[in-house]
Amino acid sequence: MKNKISIIGAGMTGSTTAHWLAEREIADLVLVDILEGMPQGKALDLQEALPVIGKDIKVIGSNDYLLTADSDIVIITAGLPRKPGMSRDDLLFTNAEIVRYAVMETVKSSPNAIFIVLTNPLDAMAYLTLKVSQVSPNRVIGQAGILDSARMRAFIAMELNVSVENIHCYVLGGHGDEMVPLTRASNVAGIPLENILPQDKLAAIVDRTRKGGGEIVSLLKTGSAFYAPAVSVAQMAEAILKDKHLIVPASAYLDGQYGLKDIFFGVPVQLGRNGVEKIFEYELTDAEKSALSSSAQGVAENIAKLR
Ligand SMILES: NC(=O)c1ccc[n+]([C@@H]2O[C@H](COP(=O)([O-])OP(=O)(O)OC[C@H]3O[C@@H](n4cnc5c(N)ncnc54)[C@H](O)[C@@H]3O)[C@@H](O)[C@H]2O)c1
Protein backbone atom coordinates (compact mmCIF):
# COMPACT_ATOMS: atom_id res chain seq x y z
CA MET A 1 0.00 0.00 0.00
CA LYS A 2 1.22 3.48 -0.83
CA ASN A 3 2.11 5.95 1.89
CA LYS A 4 0.10 9.13 2.27
CA ILE A 5 1.34 12.50 3.49
CA SER A 6 -1.01 15.41 4.11
CA ILE A 7 0.36 18.92 4.20
CA ILE A 8 -1.81 21.46 6.01
CA GLY A 9 -1.12 24.94 4.69
CA ALA A 10 -0.25 25.11 1.00
CA GLY A 11 1.61 28.41 1.21
CA MET A 12 5.32 28.88 0.58
CA THR A 13 6.63 26.18 2.92
CA GLY A 14 3.73 23.76 2.38
CA SER A 15 3.89 23.77 -1.41
CA THR A 16 7.70 23.69 -1.45
CA THR A 17 7.61 20.70 0.91
CA ALA A 18 5.26 18.99 -1.55
CA HIS A 19 7.78 19.70 -4.31
CA TRP A 20 10.72 18.20 -2.40
CA LEU A 21 8.58 15.20 -1.38
CA ALA A 22 7.39 14.60 -4.95
CA GLU A 23 11.04 14.40 -6.04
CA ARG A 24 11.52 11.61 -3.48
CA GLU A 25 8.44 9.64 -4.72
CA ILE A 26 7.76 8.27 -1.24
CA ALA A 27 4.04 9.01 -0.82
CA ASP A 28 0.84 10.33 -2.35
CA LEU A 29 0.33 13.92 -1.26
CA VAL A 30 -2.68 15.92 -0.11
CA LEU A 31 -2.42 19.70 0.18
CA VAL A 32 -5.03 21.48 2.32
CA ASP A 33 -5.48 25.24 2.66
CA ILE A 34 -8.34 27.58 3.52
CA LEU A 35 -7.81 29.64 0.36
CA GLU A 36 -10.29 28.54 -2.30
CA GLY A 37 -8.72 27.05 -5.40
CA MET A 38 -5.13 27.62 -4.26
CA PRO A 39 -4.28 24.10 -2.99
CA GLN A 40 -6.14 22.59 -5.95
CA GLY A 41 -4.18 24.75 -8.40
CA LYS A 42 -0.79 24.02 -6.82
CA ALA A 43 -1.51 20.29 -6.58
CA LEU A 44 -2.55 20.10 -10.23
CA ASP A 45 0.51 22.08 -11.30
CA LEU A 46 2.78 19.71 -9.35
CA GLN A 47 0.95 16.64 -10.72
CA GLU A 48 1.58 17.99 -14.23
CA ALA A 49 5.31 18.30 -13.46
CA LEU A 50 5.64 14.62 -12.54
CA PRO A 51 5.81 13.20 -16.11
CA VAL A 52 8.90 15.36 -16.68
CA ILE A 53 10.72 14.00 -13.63
CA GLY A 54 9.25 10.50 -13.97
CA LYS A 55 7.62 10.21 -10.56
CA ASP A 56 4.38 8.26 -10.08
CA ILE A 57 2.49 9.68 -7.13
CA LYS A 58 -0.91 11.34 -6.76
CA VAL A 59 -1.09 14.96 -5.66
CA ILE A 60 -4.47 16.30 -4.54
CA GLY A 61 -5.36 19.79 -3.35
CA SER A 62 -8.43 20.58 -1.28
CA ASN A 63 -10.11 22.95 1.16
CA ASP A 64 -11.60 19.91 2.87
CA TYR A 65 -9.84 18.00 5.64
CA LEU A 66 -11.82 14.84 4.72
CA LEU A 67 -9.29 14.05 2.01
CA THR A 68 -6.50 13.77 4.61
CA ALA A 69 -8.03 10.57 6.09
CA ASP A 70 -5.58 7.74 6.82
CA SER A 71 -2.45 9.81 6.42
CA ASP A 72 0.81 8.24 7.56
CA ILE A 73 2.29 11.68 8.15
CA VAL A 74 0.57 15.04 8.67
CA ILE A 75 2.77 18.09 8.14
CA ILE A 76 1.50 21.30 9.75
CA THR A 77 2.63 24.47 7.97
CA ALA A 78 -0.64 26.42 8.32
CA GLY A 79 -0.26 29.82 9.93
CA LEU A 80 1.25 33.23 9.46
CA PRO A 81 4.94 33.76 8.77
CA ARG A 82 6.67 36.71 10.43
CA LYS A 83 7.20 40.10 8.87
CA PRO A 84 10.43 42.14 9.07
CA GLY A 85 11.01 43.24 12.68
CA MET A 86 8.80 40.50 14.14
CA SER A 87 10.09 37.64 16.27
CA ARG A 88 8.71 34.13 15.87
CA ASP A 89 7.10 34.52 19.31
CA ASP A 90 4.94 37.41 18.04
CA LEU A 91 2.95 34.79 16.08
CA LEU A 92 2.03 32.75 19.15
CA PHE A 93 -1.69 33.40 19.65
CA THR A 94 -2.74 33.75 16.00
CA ASN A 95 -0.95 30.60 14.95
CA ALA A 96 -2.08 28.66 18.01
CA GLU A 97 -5.70 28.98 16.85
CA ILE A 98 -4.80 27.86 13.33
CA VAL A 99 -2.68 24.91 14.50
CA ARG A 100 -5.27 23.81 17.07
CA TYR A 101 -7.92 23.64 14.33
CA ALA A 102 -5.63 21.90 11.84
CA VAL A 103 -4.63 19.23 14.36
CA MET A 104 -8.22 18.62 15.54
CA GLU A 105 -9.42 18.23 11.97
CA THR A 106 -6.63 15.87 10.91
CA VAL A 107 -6.24 13.62 13.95
CA LYS A 108 -9.84 12.44 13.89
CA SER A 109 -9.45 10.72 10.53
CA SER A 110 -5.72 9.92 10.85
CA PRO A 111 -5.34 8.71 14.44
CA ASN A 112 -2.13 6.83 13.64
CA ALA A 113 -0.38 9.65 11.83
CA ILE A 114 2.97 11.10 12.80
CA PHE A 115 2.82 14.89 12.99
CA ILE A 116 5.68 17.04 11.75
CA VAL A 117 5.16 20.65 12.79
CA LEU A 118 6.71 23.64 11.04
CA THR A 119 4.47 26.53 12.10
CA ASN A 120 6.11 29.10 14.41
CA PRO A 121 6.81 29.63 17.20
CA LEU A 122 7.91 26.10 16.49
CA ASP A 123 8.50 24.48 19.87
CA ALA A 124 5.26 25.86 21.34
CA MET A 125 3.26 24.79 18.26
CA ALA A 126 4.70 21.26 18.51
CA TYR A 127 3.68 21.20 22.19
CA LEU A 128 0.18 22.35 21.26
CA THR A 129 -0.02 19.66 18.56
CA LEU A 130 0.79 16.99 21.13
CA LYS A 131 -1.77 18.25 23.63
CA VAL A 132 -4.57 18.68 21.07
CA SER A 133 -3.94 15.41 19.23
CA GLN A 134 -3.33 13.34 22.38
CA VAL A 135 -1.14 10.97 20.37
CA SER A 136 1.95 9.56 22.04
CA PRO A 137 4.88 11.99 22.30
CA ASN A 138 7.05 10.03 19.85
CA ARG A 139 4.50 10.85 17.13
CA VAL A 140 4.97 14.62 17.22
CA ILE A 141 8.19 16.24 15.98
CA GLY A 142 8.97 19.86 15.28
CA GLN A 143 11.27 20.85 12.43
CA ALA A 144 13.98 23.31 13.41
CA GLY A 145 17.36 21.69 13.95
CA ILE A 146 17.98 20.33 10.45
CA LEU A 147 17.35 23.81 9.05
CA ASP A 148 19.39 25.67 11.64
CA SER A 149 22.27 23.19 11.25
CA ALA A 150 22.04 23.42 7.45
CA ARG A 151 22.34 27.20 7.66
CA MET A 152 25.46 26.85 9.79
CA ARG A 153 26.87 24.25 7.36
CA ALA A 154 26.20 26.56 4.42
CA PHE A 155 27.99 29.48 6.10
CA ILE A 156 31.01 27.30 6.94
CA ALA A 157 31.14 25.95 3.39
CA MET A 158 31.14 29.53 2.07
CA GLU A 159 33.91 30.51 4.48
CA LEU A 160 36.20 27.50 3.92
CA ASN A 161 35.32 26.65 0.30
CA VAL A 162 34.78 23.01 1.31
CA SER A 163 31.97 20.73 0.14
CA VAL A 164 28.84 20.99 2.27
CA GLU A 165 28.96 17.18 2.46
CA ASN A 166 32.11 17.38 4.62
CA ILE A 167 30.53 19.71 7.16
CA HIS A 168 28.61 18.37 10.16
CA CYS A 169 26.91 20.79 12.54
CA TYR A 170 24.53 20.33 15.42
CA VAL A 171 22.30 23.21 16.45
CA LEU A 172 20.20 22.46 19.52
CA GLY A 173 17.73 24.34 21.69
CA GLY A 174 14.59 26.31 20.92
CA HIS A 175 13.96 27.56 17.38
CA GLY A 176 14.63 31.21 18.17
CA ASP A 177 17.57 33.59 18.34
CA GLU A 178 18.66 31.84 21.58
CA MET A 179 19.28 28.53 19.75
CA VAL A 180 22.55 26.82 20.63
CA PRO A 181 24.97 25.97 17.79
CA LEU A 182 27.15 23.28 19.39
CA THR A 183 30.50 24.26 17.91
CA ARG A 184 32.36 21.69 20.02
CA ALA A 185 30.43 18.80 18.45
CA SER A 186 30.59 20.21 14.92
CA ASN A 187 33.36 19.30 12.49
CA VAL A 188 34.73 19.49 8.95
CA ALA A 189 35.68 15.98 7.77
CA GLY A 190 36.35 15.01 11.38
CA ILE A 191 38.42 18.12 12.19
CA PRO A 192 36.78 20.00 15.07
CA LEU A 193 35.35 23.32 13.90
CA GLU A 194 37.21 25.13 16.65
CA ASN A 195 40.55 23.91 15.16
CA ILE A 196 39.80 24.92 11.59
CA LEU A 197 38.21 28.36 11.99
CA PRO A 198 39.65 31.33 13.89
CA GLN A 199 37.63 32.29 16.97
CA ASP A 200 36.24 35.53 15.50
CA LYS A 201 35.10 33.85 12.25
CA LEU A 202 33.43 31.05 14.21
CA ALA A 203 31.67 33.55 16.49
CA ALA A 204 30.38 35.44 13.44
CA ILE A 205 29.05 32.20 11.91
CA VAL A 206 27.33 31.25 15.17
CA ASP A 207 25.70 34.68 15.30
CA ARG A 208 24.59 34.54 11.65
CA THR A 209 23.16 31.04 12.21
CA ARG A 210 21.11 32.23 15.19
CA LYS A 211 19.71 35.11 13.16
CA GLY A 212 19.51 33.13 9.88
CA GLY A 213 15.71 33.16 9.69
CA GLY A 214 15.57 36.92 10.32
CA GLU A 215 18.18 37.56 7.62
CA ILE A 216 15.92 35.95 5.01
CA VAL A 217 12.81 37.74 6.33
CA SER A 218 14.56 41.13 5.99
CA LEU A 219 15.64 40.34 2.44
CA LEU A 220 12.27 38.97 1.27
CA LYS A 221 10.22 41.77 2.94
CA THR A 222 7.10 39.56 2.71
CA GLY A 223 7.18 36.02 4.06
CA SER A 224 9.99 33.93 5.43
CA ALA A 225 12.37 31.21 4.25
CA PHE A 226 10.87 28.23 2.47
CA TYR A 227 13.36 26.18 0.39
CA ALA A 228 15.59 25.15 3.30
CA PRO A 229 12.76 24.67 5.85
CA ALA A 230 10.78 22.59 3.34
CA VAL A 231 13.65 20.29 2.37
CA SER A 232 14.34 19.75 6.07
CA VAL A 233 10.76 18.56 6.56
CA ALA A 234 11.08 16.31 3.51
CA GLN A 235 14.21 14.72 4.98
CA MET A 236 12.34 13.99 8.21
CA ALA A 237 9.35 12.49 6.37
CA GLU A 238 11.64 10.30 4.28
CA ALA A 239 13.55 9.08 7.36
CA ILE A 240 10.24 8.12 8.97
CA LEU A 241 8.64 6.35 6.00
CA LYS A 242 11.85 4.51 5.09
CA ASP A 243 12.48 3.65 8.76
CA LYS A 244 16.03 4.93 8.39
CA HIS A 245 16.88 5.41 12.09
CA LEU A 246 18.36 8.74 11.03
CA ILE A 247 19.77 10.95 13.78
CA VAL A 248 18.95 14.62 13.25
CA PRO A 249 18.45 17.61 15.50
CA ALA A 250 14.70 18.23 15.87
CA SER A 251 12.21 19.50 18.40
CA ALA A 252 10.99 16.60 20.53
CA TYR A 253 9.00 16.14 23.73
CA LEU A 254 11.36 15.96 26.69
CA ASP A 255 10.53 14.10 29.86
CA GLY A 256 13.64 14.69 31.92
CA GLN A 257 16.29 14.57 29.17
CA TYR A 258 18.74 17.48 29.40
CA GLY A 259 17.12 18.22 32.78
CA LEU A 260 13.94 19.45 31.04
CA LYS A 261 10.40 18.21 31.48
CA ASP A 262 7.09 18.71 29.65
CA ILE A 263 8.56 20.84 26.89
CA PHE A 264 9.39 20.55 23.17
CA PHE A 265 13.01 21.43 22.57
CA GLY A 266 15.69 20.92 19.90
CA VAL A 267 17.77 17.82 20.66
CA PRO A 268 19.35 15.00 18.62
CA VAL A 269 16.61 12.47 17.84
CA GLN A 270 16.59 9.18 15.97
CA LEU A 271 13.78 9.04 13.40
CA GLY A 272 12.17 5.84 12.16
CA ARG A 273 8.75 4.42 11.28
CA ASN A 274 7.45 5.15 14.79
CA GLY A 275 8.60 8.75 14.77
CA VAL A 276 11.07 9.63 17.52
CA GLU A 277 12.74 6.32 18.44
CA LYS A 278 15.38 7.71 20.73
CA ILE A 279 16.66 10.99 22.12
CA PHE A 280 20.43 11.31 22.46
CA GLU A 281 22.03 13.27 25.27
CA TYR A 282 25.34 15.03 24.71
CA GLU A 283 27.70 15.58 27.60
CA LEU A 284 27.67 19.35 27.80
CA THR A 285 30.03 21.91 29.25
CA ASP A 286 28.73 24.37 31.84
CA ALA A 287 28.60 27.13 29.21
CA GLU A 288 26.56 24.93 26.84
CA LYS A 289 24.22 23.91 29.67
CA SER A 290 23.62 27.51 30.57
CA ALA A 291 22.97 28.51 26.92
CA LEU A 292 20.45 25.67 26.57
CA SER A 293 18.78 26.59 29.83
CA SER A 294 18.26 30.19 28.73
CA SER A 295 16.84 28.98 25.39
CA ALA A 296 14.53 26.56 27.25
CA GLN A 297 13.25 29.37 29.44
CA GLY A 298 11.94 31.25 26.38
CA VAL A 299 10.19 28.14 25.07
CA ALA A 300 8.67 27.38 28.49
CA GLU A 301 7.30 30.94 28.71
CA ASN A 302 5.53 30.53 25.35
CA ILE A 303 4.12 27.17 26.38
CA ALA A 304 2.86 28.65 29.67
CA LYS A 305 0.98 31.35 27.74
CA LEU A 306 -0.90 28.61 25.83
CA ARG A 307 -2.11 26.81 28.96
N1 LIG B 1 10.07 25.77 11.76
C1 LIG B 1 10.70 26.34 10.75
O1 LIG B 1 11.86 26.08 10.52
C2 LIG B 1 9.96 27.29 9.84
C3 LIG B 1 10.56 27.77 8.67
C4 LIG B 1 9.82 28.58 7.81
C5 LIG B 1 8.50 28.94 8.14
N2 LIG B 1 7.99 28.50 9.32
C6 LIG B 1 6.63 28.84 9.72
O2 LIG B 1 5.70 28.09 8.94
C7 LIG B 1 4.47 28.81 8.84
C8 LIG B 1 4.08 28.90 7.37
O3 LIG B 1 5.01 29.68 6.65
P1 LIG B 1 4.79 29.95 5.10
O4 LIG B 1 5.98 30.68 4.63
O5 LIG B 1 4.38 28.69 4.41
O6 LIG B 1 3.53 30.94 5.14
P2 LIG B 1 2.46 31.20 3.99
O7 LIG B 1 1.68 32.40 4.40
O8 LIG B 1 3.10 31.19 2.66
O9 LIG B 1 1.50 29.91 4.07
C9 LIG B 1 0.70 29.63 5.17
C10 LIG B 1 -0.61 29.08 4.64
O10 LIG B 1 -1.43 28.63 5.72
C11 LIG B 1 -2.76 28.78 5.28
N3 LIG B 1 -3.70 28.65 6.39
C12 LIG B 1 -4.02 29.56 7.33
N4 LIG B 1 -4.94 29.03 8.16
C13 LIG B 1 -5.18 27.76 7.75
C14 LIG B 1 -6.02 26.70 8.22
N5 LIG B 1 -6.80 26.86 9.28
N6 LIG B 1 -6.01 25.53 7.54
C15 LIG B 1 -5.22 25.37 6.45
N7 LIG B 1 -4.40 26.34 5.98
C16 LIG B 1 -4.40 27.52 6.62
C17 LIG B 1 -2.76 30.15 4.61
O11 LIG B 1 -3.89 30.33 3.75
C18 LIG B 1 -1.44 30.10 3.84
O12 LIG B 1 -1.61 29.65 2.51
C19 LIG B 1 4.73 30.16 9.52
O13 LIG B 1 4.28 30.12 10.85
C20 LIG B 1 6.25 30.29 9.50
O14 LIG B 1 6.72 31.14 10.53
C21 LIG B 1 8.68 27.68 10.16
Ligand as a Chemical Component Dictionary entry (heavy atoms), coordinates in Angstrom:
data_LIG
# 
_chem_comp.id                   LIG 
_chem_comp.type                 NON-POLYMER 
_chem_comp.pdbx_formal_charge   0 
_chem_comp.three_letter_code    LIG 
# 
loop_
_chem_comp_atom.comp_id 
_chem_comp_atom.atom_id 
_chem_comp_atom.alt_atom_id 
_chem_comp_atom.type_symbol 
_chem_comp_atom.charge 
_chem_comp_atom.model_Cartn_x 
_chem_comp_atom.model_Cartn_y 
_chem_comp_atom.model_Cartn_z 
_chem_comp_atom.pdbx_ordinal 
LIG N1  N1  N 0  10.074 25.772 11.765 1  
LIG C1  C1  C 0  10.698 26.338 10.753 2  
LIG O1  O1  O 0  11.864 26.077 10.518 3  
LIG C2  C2  C 0  9.962  27.294 9.841  4  
LIG C3  C3  C 0  10.565 27.767 8.670  5  
LIG C4  C4  C 0  9.820  28.582 7.806  6  
LIG C5  C5  C 0  8.505  28.939 8.145  7  
LIG N2  N2  N 1  7.994  28.504 9.316  8  
LIG C6  C6  C 0  6.634  28.844 9.724  9  
LIG O2  O2  O 0  5.705  28.086 8.941  10 
LIG C7  C7  C 0  4.473  28.807 8.840  11 
LIG C8  C8  C 0  4.077  28.902 7.366  12 
LIG O3  O3  O 0  5.007  29.681 6.654  13 
LIG P1  P1  P 0  4.794  29.950 5.096  14 
LIG O4  O4  O 0  5.976  30.681 4.627  15 
LIG O5  O5  O -1 4.382  28.690 4.412  16 
LIG O6  O6  O 0  3.525  30.939 5.136  17 
LIG P2  P2  P 0  2.462  31.202 3.987  18 
LIG O7  O7  O 0  1.680  32.405 4.400  19 
LIG O8  O8  O 0  3.100  31.190 2.661  20 
LIG O9  O9  O 0  1.497  29.909 4.074  21 
LIG C9  C9  C 0  0.704  29.627 5.169  22 
LIG C10 C10 C 0  -0.608 29.076 4.638  23 
LIG O10 O10 O 0  -1.429 28.633 5.716  24 
LIG C11 C11 C 0  -2.762 28.779 5.276  25 
LIG N3  N3  N 0  -3.702 28.646 6.392  26 
LIG C12 C12 C 0  -4.018 29.562 7.328  27 
LIG N4  N4  N 0  -4.944 29.030 8.160  28 
LIG C13 C13 C 0  -5.183 27.761 7.753  29 
LIG C14 C14 C 0  -6.019 26.702 8.217  30 
LIG N5  N5  N 0  -6.805 26.858 9.283  31 
LIG N6  N6  N 0  -6.006 25.530 7.536  32 
LIG C15 C15 C 0  -5.215 25.370 6.454  33 
LIG N7  N7  N 0  -4.398 26.339 5.980  34 
LIG C16 C16 C 0  -4.396 27.516 6.618  35 
LIG C17 C17 C 0  -2.757 30.150 4.611  36 
LIG O11 O11 O 0  -3.887 30.330 3.755  37 
LIG C18 C18 C 0  -1.439 30.101 3.838  38 
LIG O12 O12 O 0  -1.609 29.645 2.506  39 
LIG C19 C19 C 0  4.728  30.159 9.517  40 
LIG O13 O13 O 0  4.276  30.124 10.845 41 
LIG C20 C20 C 0  6.247  30.291 9.499  42 
LIG O14 O14 O 0  6.724  31.136 10.525 43 
LIG C21 C21 C 0  8.683  27.684 10.159 44 
# 
loop_
_chem_comp_bond.comp_id 
_chem_comp_bond.atom_id_1 
_chem_comp_bond.atom_id_2 
_chem_comp_bond.value_order 
_chem_comp_bond.pdbx_ordinal 
LIG N1  C1  SING 1  
LIG C1  O1  DOUB 2  
LIG C1  C2  SING 3  
LIG C2  C3  SING 4  
LIG C2  C21 DOUB 5  
LIG C3  C4  DOUB 6  
LIG C4  C5  SING 7  
LIG C5  N2  DOUB 8  
LIG N2  C6  SING 9  
LIG N2  C21 SING 10 
LIG C6  O2  SING 11 
LIG C6  C20 SING 12 
LIG O2  C7  SING 13 
LIG C7  C8  SING 14 
LIG C7  C19 SING 15 
LIG C8  O3  SING 16 
LIG O3  P1  SING 17 
LIG P1  O4  DOUB 18 
LIG P1  O5  SING 19 
LIG P1  O6  SING 20 
LIG O6  P2  SING 21 
LIG P2  O7  DOUB 22 
LIG P2  O8  SING 23 
LIG P2  O9  SING 24 
LIG O9  C9  SING 25 
LIG C9  C10 SING 26 
LIG C10 O10 SING 27 
LIG C10 C18 SING 28 
LIG O10 C11 SING 29 
LIG C11 N3  SING 30 
LIG C11 C17 SING 31 
LIG N3  C12 SING 32 
LIG N3  C16 SING 33 
LIG C12 N4  DOUB 34 
LIG N4  C13 SING 35 
LIG C13 C14 SING 36 
LIG C13 C16 DOUB 37 
LIG C14 N5  SING 38 
LIG C14 N6  DOUB 39 
LIG N6  C15 SING 40 
LIG C15 N7  DOUB 41 
LIG N7  C16 SING 42 
LIG C17 O11 SING 43 
LIG C17 C18 SING 44 
LIG C18 O12 SING 45 
LIG C19 O13 SING 46 
LIG C19 C20 SING 47 
LIG C20 O14 SING 48 
# 
